[in-house]
Amino acid sequence: MTGNNTALLSQPQETRQSAQTAHLLSVAPMMDRTDRHFRYFMRQITRRTLLYTEMITTAAIMHGDREVLLGFSPEEKPLALQVGGDDPTELAESARIAKDMGYDEINLNVGCPSSRVQNGNFGACLMAQPDRVARGVEAMQKATNLPVTVKHRIGIDDRDRYEDMAHFVRTVSATGCQRFIVHARKAWLSGLNPKENRTVPPLRYEDIYRLKREFPHLIIDINGGIVTLDQVRTHLQQVDAVTIGRAAYDNPYLFATCDRDIYGEPVAPPTRHQVVNAMLPYIDEWMAKGITLHKISRHMLQLFTGQPGSRAWKRHISENAHLPGAGSDVIRAALAKVPL
């Protein structure tokens, strides 16, 4: 479908969904970022963007507190669970649990380069084991009718030729896996920490464009270094979908117009003040359950990035959200410091 996304944007919603490209834009899974409170907050900004959980290991999914680790509000959907693991039996059980809990997709992490992940033999190191990834994906597909997708790098260490990535995708897609979310940087499994792996290796978008050209039957989703909707539109001329990571956290209001401008829906973007006001009942609900305001408010700090009053907004929340008894009144007071 290379080059056809401009037409897709103007087609009815049902047509886009039937073409399996309904998720034109996603917020990437991010550790310590994309928890349920951040996802609910993002839903006040965009209704159509696909959201992901943080990566959760198969062991945690099977043996941990599922409500704490996997619970979500219905408003967060469409929602994908990202799982970390390499054992087909555990991956299959995780897929069944995801289906039972109401997730819309299960995604296998083959991109995280951290040493902790490597020690568990999952994440980016699995790019060197495409047959093992294929067995895990096949097991998940047999266990559930949820879409099973894979998020991976363009390469790792010295296995970073285009041909290496193409072999990985060819092997895994032979199981029937249709969607690949590709981070446009290779990962160094030693020598660089996870933060450096997001910035130091150069971006190689052309490799992902080539992947789409050579695997036209697959849904190819590009990730890495994308910070504006203009860039999203440019990439959609070459691939099927775009995933945005840190920029979604550092400037969440970036997504305010995407339902209209990317998905073609006749909706007015919410104002930042409307987003905050929509969060107040949610905050009250969770305060009544005993969580601290900081667990929610930390995700809202960057809402006014680049706007007058942003510094006062962040300062008031940062200085007060951790205090005993802090609740939505702190957010209201912070909002009063931001011009309409």
C-alpha positions in Angstrom: 0.0 0.0 0.0 3.0 2.3 -0.4 2.0 5.8 -1.3 -1.7 5.1 -0.8 -2.2 6.5 2.7 -3.2 9.9 1.4 -6.2 8.3 -0.1 -6.8 6.3 3.0 -7.0 9.4 5.1 -10.0 10.6 3.2 -11.8 7.2 3.2 -14.6 6.3 5.6 -13.5 4.9 8.9 -14.9 1.4 8.1 -12.9 1.2 4.9 -9.6 2.1 6.6 -10.3 -0.5 9.3 -11.1 -3.2 6.8 -7.8 -2.5 5.1 -6.0 -3.3 8.3 -4.5 0.2 8.4 -6.8 1.8 10.9 -3.9 2.4 13.3 -2.1 5.0 11.2 -0.6 6.6 14.3 0.5 5.2 17.6 2.2 6.2 20.8 5.1 3.9 21.4 5.4 1.7 24.6 7.7 3.5 27.0 8.9 2.2 30.4 7.9 4.4 33.3 5.8 6.5 30.9 2.9 4.7 29.2 1.0 3.6 32.3 -2.8 3.7 32.6 -2.8 7.3 33.9 -0.8 8.6 31.0 -2.9 6.6 28.5 -6.2 8.1 30.0 -4.6 11.5 29.8 -3.7 11.0 26.1 -7.3 9.9 25.4 -8.4 13.4 26.3 -6.2 14.6 23.5 -6.8 12.0 20.8 -9.4 9.3 20.5 -8.0 7.4 17.5 -4.3 7.0 18.1 -3.3 3.5 19.2 -1.8 3.4 22.7 0.5 0.8 24.2 1.2 -0.4 27.7 4.7 -0.3 29.0 6.5 -3.6 28.3 5.4 -6.2 30.7 7.3 -9.5 31.0 5.5 -12.8 30.5 6.3 -13.8 34.1 4.7 -10.7 35.5 1.6 -11.2 33.3 1.2 -14.8 34.4 2.1 -14.4 38.1 1.8 -10.8 39.0 -1.2 -8.7 40.2 -3.0 -8.4 36.9 -5.2 -5.5 37.9 -2.2 -3.5 38.9 -0.1 -4.5 35.9 -2.7 -4.9 33.2 -5.8 -3.0 34.3 -7.1 -0.2 32.1 -10.1 2.0 31.7 -12.4 1.3 28.7 -11.7 4.9 27.6 -8.1 4.0 26.8 -9.0 1.7 23.9 -7.8 1.0 21.2 -5.0 -0.4 23.4 -2.2 -2.8 22.8 -0.3 -4.9 25.4 3.4 -5.1 24.8 5.0 -8.2 26.2 8.6 -9.2 26.8 9.6 -12.8 26.6 11.0 -15.6 24.5 9.2 -18.8 25.7 6.4 -19.8 23.3 4.3 -21.4 26.0 4.5 -18.3 28.2 3.9 -16.0 25.3 0.8 -18.0 24.3 -0.5 -17.8 27.9 0.1 -14.1 28.0 -1.8 -13.7 24.7 -4.8 -15.6 26.2 -4.7 -13.3 29.2 -4.5 -10.2 27.0 -7.6 -11.4 25.1 -9.5 -12.2 28.2 -8.8 -8.7 29.7 -10.0 -7.0 26.6 -6.9 -5.7 24.9 -7.0 -5.0 21.1 -3.6 -6.2 20.2 -0.6 -8.0 21.6 2.9 -6.8 20.7 6.2 -8.6 21.1 9.2 -6.5 22.2 12.2 -7.2 20.0 13.6 -3.7 20.4 14.6 -2.9 24.0 18.4 -3.0 24.4 18.8 -2.8 28.2 21.1 -5.3 29.9 18.3 -6.5 32.2 16.2 -7.4 29.1 19.2 -9.1 27.5 19.7 -11.2 30.6 16.2 -12.5 30.2 16.8 -13.2 26.5 14.2 -10.9 25.2 14.0 -7.5 23.6 16.5 -6.5 20.9 18.8 -9.4 21.4 16.1 -11.6 19.8 16.8 -10.0 16.4 19.7 -12.5 16.3 17.2 -15.4 16.8 14.5 -14.9 14.2 13.4 -18.6 14.3 12.8 -18.3 18.1 10.8 -15.1 17.6 8.8 -16.9 14.9 8.0 -19.8 17.2 6.8 -17.3 19.9 4.7 -15.3 17.5 3.2 -18.5 16.1 2.3 -19.7 19.6 0.6 -16.4 20.4 -1.4 -16.5 17.1 -2.6 -20.0 17.9 -3.7 -19.0 21.4 -5.8 -16.0 20.5 -7.5 -14.2 17.6 -5.9 -10.9 18.6 -3.6 -9.3 16.1 0.0 -10.3 17.1 2.6 -7.6 16.1 6.3 -7.2 16.5 8.3 -4.1 17.4 12.0 -4.3 16.5 15.1 -2.4 15.5 16.7 -2.2 12.0 19.5 -4.2 13.5 21.8 -5.0 16.4 25.6 -4.6 16.8 27.2 -5.9 13.6 24.0 -7.5 12.4 22.8 -4.3 10.9 22.7 -4.8 7.2 19.4 -4.3 5.5 19.6 -8.0 4.5 19.7 -9.0 8.1 16.5 -7.1 8.9 14.8 -8.4 5.8 15.7 -12.0 6.8 14.2 -11.4 10.3 11.0 -10.0 8.9 10.7 -12.7 6.3 11.2 -15.4 8.9 8.7 -14.0 11.4 6.1 -13.0 8.8 6.0 -16.6 7.5 4.0 -17.4 10.7 1.2 -15.0 9.4 2.4 -12.0 11.4 1.3 -8.9 9.4 2.4 -5.8 11.3 6.0 -4.8 12.1 6.8 -1.6 14.0 10.4 -0.8 13.1 12.6 1.6 15.0 14.8 3.3 12.5 18.0 3.0 14.6 20.1 -0.1 15.2 20.8 -1.0 18.8 24.2 -1.6 20.4 23.7 -4.3 23.0 26.9 -3.3 24.8 28.6 0.1 24.9 25.5 2.2 24.8 22.8 2.5 27.5 19.1 2.5 26.5 18.9 6.3 26.4 22.0 6.5 24.1 20.5 3.8 21.9 17.6 6.2 21.3 19.8 9.0 20.0 23.4 7.9 19.1 22.9 5.3 16.2 21.9 7.2 13.1 18.3 7.1 11.7 18.0 5.0 8.6 14.5 5.7 7.4 15.3 4.5 3.8 15.9 1.0 5.1 12.3 0.9 6.4 10.9 2.4 3.2 12.8 -0.3 1.3 11.3 -2.9 3.6 7.8 -1.8 2.7 8.7 -1.8 -1.0 10.0 -5.4 -0.8 7.2 -6.7 1.5 4.2 -4.8 0.1 1.8 -7.3 1.7 2.9 -6.4 5.2 1.9 -3.5 7.4 5.1 -1.5 8.0 5.0 1.0 10.8 8.0 3.4 11.2 9.4 4.7 14.6 12.3 6.8 15.7 13.0 10.6 15.7 9.5 11.7 14.6 8.4 14.8 16.4 5.8 16.6 14.2 2.7 15.7 12.3 4.3 17.0 9.1 6.9 14.3 9.5 4.1 11.8 10.1 2.4 12.8 6.8 5.7 12.5 5.0 6.4 9.0 6.3 2.8 7.9 5.4 3.7 8.4 1.7 6.2 5.6 2.1 4.9 3.2 4.8 1.6 2.3 6.3 1.8 3.8 9.8 3.9 5.9 12.2 4.7 5.4 15.9 5.9 8.3 18.0 7.8 7.8 21.2 9.4 10.4 23.5 7.9 13.3 21.6 4.5 12.1 22.7 5.6 12.4 26.3 7.5 15.6 26.0 4.8 17.4 24.0 1.5 15.4 24.3 -0.5 18.2 22.7 1.2 17.3 19.5 -1.6 14.8 19.0 -4.4 17.3 19.5 -5.1 17.6 15.7 -4.3 14.1 14.6 -7.9 12.8 14.7 -8.8 15.5 12.2 -5.6 15.8 10.2 -4.4 12.2 10.1 -7.6 10.2 10.4 -9.8 12.7 8.6 -12.5 13.0 11.3 -14.6 16.2 11.3 -13.8 17.0 14.9 -12.4 20.1 16.5 -9.2 19.5 18.5 -9.7 20.0 22.3 -8.0 23.0 23.9 -5.4 22.4 26.6 -7.8 23.8 29.2 -10.5 21.3 28.1 -8.0 18.5 28.4 -7.2 19.5 32.0 -10.8 19.9 32.9 -11.6 16.5 31.5 -9.0 15.0 33.8 -10.4 16.4 37.0 -13.1 13.8 37.7 -10.6 11.0 36.9 -8.2 12.5 39.4 -10.9 12.7 42.0 -11.8 9.1 41.4 -8.3 7.8 41.8 -7.6 10.0 44.8 -10.6 8.3 46.5 -8.9 5.0 45.8 -5.8 6.1 47.7 -3.2 6.8 45.1 -1.1 10.0 45.2 -1.7 12.9 42.9 1.8 12.7 41.6 1.2 9.4 39.9 -1.2 11.1 37.6 0.0 14.7 37.5 3.5 13.8 36.4 2.2 12.8 33.0 0.5 16.2 32.6 3.4 18.5 33.2 4.3 18.9 29.5 0.8 19.7 28.3 1.5 23.5 28.0 5.0 23.0 26.4 5.9 26.2 24.5 2.9 28.1 25.8 2.7 31.2 28.1 2.3 30.0 31.6 3.9 26.6 31.1 6.6 27.2 33.7 4.1 28.3 36.3 1.9 25.3 35.6 4.8 22.9 36.0 6.2 24.6 39.1 2.9 24.7 41.0 2.2 21.0 40.3 5.8 19.9 41.1 5.8 21.8 44.4 2.4 20.6 45.6 1.4 17.3 44.0 3.4 15.2 46.5 2.0 16.9 49.6 -0.4 14.9 51.9 -4.0 15.4 50.8 -3.1 16.9 47.4 -5.9 16.4 44.9 -7.6 18.0 41.9 -7.5 21.4 43.6 -3.8 21.5 42.9 -4.4 21.0 39.2 -7.2 23.7 39.3 -4.8 26.1 40.9 -2.1 25.4 38.4 -4.5 25.8 35.5 -5.5 29.3 36.8 -1.9 30.3 36.2 -2.1 29.6 32.5 -3.8 32.2 30.2 -6.8 31.0 28.2 
